[in-house]
């Protein structure tokens, strides 16, 4: 199933299912509350009609590091429901299997590279729910999602987990736009344009997380404000990037090491060492 780029399609009204809802008293494996009576509107309209909460809130994209990911996508999930949360903000329910094997309330799951918290889940119907703040929708490509969209999923890293990619925080730095794709053999070249503020951290042969997928940058085109990477055949089958079209957005998280180096240099740390 391809990821749709349309923001004008309405949510299908069939997402208010008639099913038995379990709670912790009736079934220990299910913590999904009764579904909200959501209006059949696209996420963009829900976001546009949302009234901001005057209470101060922590930016979920810049919260303290409590979870880490590797950028190795475990599975692709399917968005089942989108709508308003009870206390403001938005909710998104996703059908998945692998990430629900040992899920608990409050767990962190990377959804297209965005670290989100599990607020509800039901293992019997293989579905979990996360909250989305207005800031998350402004800063990420999640606003383009609609029911039926596929998303990359990865559980937070454990001490016993093999480190197959690189350290990914799930704190999206910004978005990029796919400007071209090109097939070469069974591989796929993807070229992405992004803001100069992010491009300065992107280097050839360096790591970058694109929609939560750990990838190696091939080239950087400073004049075009672009960079490219290649997806081998196996990766194309396991992540959503290959399903996206030119013009669609992708979430980007640059390698955190570059930010630390910049911070040290700008603080005069190197000069202090030289003079000591």
N, C-alpha and C positions, 0 to 999 in steps of 0.2 A: 504494500500500500504506500503510495507516494505522499510526502508531506505537502499539504496545500499551502500556497502562499496568499490566498485570498483572505482579506479581512472583511469582505462584504457579505460572505455567506453566513446564514443564521445557524445557530446551534440547533441541532435536531431535537424536537420536543420529546423524543423517545427516551431521553436520558433520565427521566424520573421513574425508574423501574418499580414494578410491583413485586417485591420480594420480601422474604422474612429477614428482618434485621436482627442481628445478634449483638449482645453486649457481654460484658465480662461476667455477668451472673449466669447467663444461659450458655455461653460458649467461650472458653478461655482463649480461643484462637481468633476471636473476632472482636474488633473494637470500632466498628463503623456506625456512626450515628445515623438517625433517620435522614435521608437526603433532603436538601433544601428544595423548596418549590421554585426552581430557577426559571426565569423567563427565557424564551428561545431567542437570545440575542448573541451576536458575535462578541468576542472578548474585547474588541476595540470599543464597542458601544458601551459595554459594561464599565470599562475603564473611563470612558469619557463622561459617563453619568455619575461616577463615583464622587462622593463628597469627602474631602480629606478630613482626617481625624485631627482636631487641634491638639490632642495630647502628644507630647514628645515621644518619638519612637526611635529605637536603635536601627540604623541602616543595616539590613541583613547582609548587604554585600560587603560591609566593612566591619563586621563583628569580630571579636577575638577568635583566634584559630582554635577550634575545638575538634575539627575533623580534617582529615587529609584523604585525598584520593590519588589514584595512580594514573588516571587518564586511560585505563584499559576498560572499555565499555563491557559490561557483563551481559546486557541484553537490551533490546529495543522494546519499550512499552508503548501502549496505545492510549491516548487521551480519551477518556470516556465522558467526563462531565466538567463543565466550566461554569462558574457562577459566583454570586456574592457569598461572603462569609457572614456569620451572625453579627459579629462585632465590628464590621467594616473590613475592607480588603476583599480578597477573592480566594476562591478555593479551586483546586484542580484535582480530579480523581483519575488515576492511571491504572490500567490493567497490566499486570506483570506477573512473573512467576519466580524467577531466580532471586530477585531482591527481597521477596517476601518469605524466603525459606527460614530466616531467623529474625524477622522484623520485630521491633518493639516500638511502643509509642515514644516519640522524641528522638528516634534515630534520624541520622542525616543521610539523605540520598541525593546524589548528583543527578539532576535532570537537565540534560543538554548543557552540562557544565556548571549549573547553578546549584549551590548547596541549599537544599530545602529540607524542612523538618516534617517528619511523618506525624500527622495529627489524628488520623483515623486509619484503620485498615480492617480488611475482612479476607482472611485466607481462603474461605470457602468459595468466594467468587473471584479470588485472585485480584484484589483491588486495594489500592491505598490512596489516601488523600493528603495533600500538602497545602499550606497556605501561601498566598502570593500577595505581597505588599505592592502599593502603587509604585514605589521606588524600584522594586524588582522589575516591574513591567516597563518602566521608563529606561532602565539601564541594560536590559537584556532583550533577546529576540523571542522570549516566551510570549510576548503579546501577539505574535503571528500565529500562535497555535489555535487550533479549533478541534472540535470533537473528531476523532479519527486520525489525528496527526500522530506520527511516530516520534518517540523521543529516546535519546540515549540515557541509560540508567547505570549507575554504579553505586554500590554501598561504600561506606566510609572504610578507610584502611584500618586493619588490625595489626598488632605487633607481629603476628605469625604469617601475615600475608606476603606473598612474593611481590617484590617491587619491579613490575614489568615495564612501567612507563617512567614518569617523573612526578615530583611532588606537585600536586594540583590542589589548591585550597577550596575551589568551588566559589571563589569570590570573583565574579566576572568583572573584568576591567573595562569592557566596552564591547561593541559589536563591529563586525565587518560585513561587507557586501560582496557576494560572489559576483565577479565581473566576467569570468570565462571558465569554461571547462573544456578539456581536450583529451580524447582517448588516444593512448599509445600502447599498442598491444592489448594486454588484458588489464593495464593500469589506467588510472584516471588522474590527469593533471587538474588541479583546482587553483584558481587565482583569486585572491581576496583583497579588496581595498578597505583600508581603515584609516583612522585619524592619525596625524603625525605624532600626537602624544603617546600613542601605543606603538607606532611603527619604530620609534627610536629604541625600543626594548627588543625588537625582533631582529635576529641575526641569522645569516646562513648557517646551516647545520645545528642551529639551536632548537630548543624545545618550545612548543606552543600548544596550548589546549584549545582546540576548535570544537565547539559544542561538547566540551568535556572529553574529547578524544585527544590523547597524547600523540602529537605528530612532530616530525622533523621538518623544519623550514629548509627549502631548497635554495631559493633566491629571494632577494629583497630588491624591489624596484622603487628607489626613493623618489624619483621624479613622478612616478605614477601613483605613489603612496600605496603600493601594493606589495604583496609577497605571495609566493606559491608553495605548494606541497603536492606530493603524489600519494594516491591511495592505491595499494595493491589490490588484487582481485578479492582476496580473503577479507580485507578491511572493508571493502565496498559492500559486502554482504552483511556486515555486522554493525554498521553505524549509519546514521541518518544523513550524513553529509552528501553521500552519493545520490540521495533521493531529492536533494534540493536543486532548484533551478537558478539560472542567472537572475540576479536582482534580489534574491532572498538574503536574509540576514543570518549570520552565525555568531554565536557567543565566543568571545576571545578572552583568554587569560594568559598573560605573558609569564615567562619564567620569573619567579620571585627573586632569584639571585641577582638579576639585573637591577632590580629596584634597590636591593641592599647595597650593591656597589655604588650606585648613583648617590644614595643617601650618605654613605661614608665619605665619598669624594667631596660632596657639597658641604659637609660639616667641618671640613678642614682636618679630618682625622689623619690623612696621609702627611700633611705638612707638620702636624704635631709630632708624629713619629720621627720625621726627618730631623726636626729641631731638638729632639730629646737626646 
